[in-house]
């Protein structure tokens, strides 16, 4: 009996400023997932339009009733969705709910976990209640009066201002003067409906990826992030203004502790597939959690592929494990 190859949708795009970044991740995944084992199709979502990017340049539309499309009169249905949208609607739980209704398995965390981690303030307050160390912060809603004096009295300076319900590549500002708070908050609101103002924590920035299946959990080697920019901003991430050192230059004991915490959080929030957790290591060596990314970047130079290479494993094997056993 001939076994049919599964049709895999790499779902990219989205409705935020991270659209182009998502398309780069889709290109990376096309190289990471085993083409001899699966039929790969890139499905691009943008402002209500869902289309399949075909090799011949055509872009047939998706039938949203069952997430299928037609080519030459033939209906093609998907067996699995690998979500690589950074931001809405692929990171906040909306797309996960859609696939749940259609009984189509997918790569990322479920609805509740995605919604929780997408809201930085709520997620960090939840983890703080369980004993995890996070930076002090204030959440602002659109239309809420902004009292710069109150914010600096509570959090001091510098602070980070960033969208609370969006990604971390756009709308983020490090503020050293109270007079610059309101413009930074307006910039962050351009990316989302809520803003988080967060106390600056001085230290070494690191990030730890991990993944899980039905049968295993694995934390990857940790990456240290070094940049001369004020922080790990868009230029540092995507224009080469950064050094990413894997494994990080921290003690073996501290690295093991960060990996342990990462896996503990993975299970606590009910994560699935690959996630990445960012931390700051201050002078006391007690890690401060910054945020959780449930659809991390998957370009050839992104953190996760780097960490998988450093672990000495084949990324194709990891992708196959996630698709087959997620």
Secondary structure, 3 states (H helix, E strand, C coil): CCCCCEEEEEEEECCCCCHHHHHHHHHHHHHHCCCCCEEEEEEEEECCEEEEECCCCCCCECECCCCEEEECCEEEECCEEEECCCCCCCCCCHHHHHHHHHCCEECCCCHHHHHHHHCHHHHHHHHHHCCCCECCEEEEECCCCCCHHHHHHHHCCCEEEEECCCCCCCCCEEECCHHHHHHHHHHHHCCCCEEEEEECCCCEEEEEEEEECCCCEEECCCEEEECCCCCCCHHHHHCCCCEEEECCCCCHHHHHHHHHHHHHHHHHCCCCEEEEEEEEECCCCCCEEEEEECCCCCCCCCHHHHHHHHCCCCHHHHHHHHHHHC
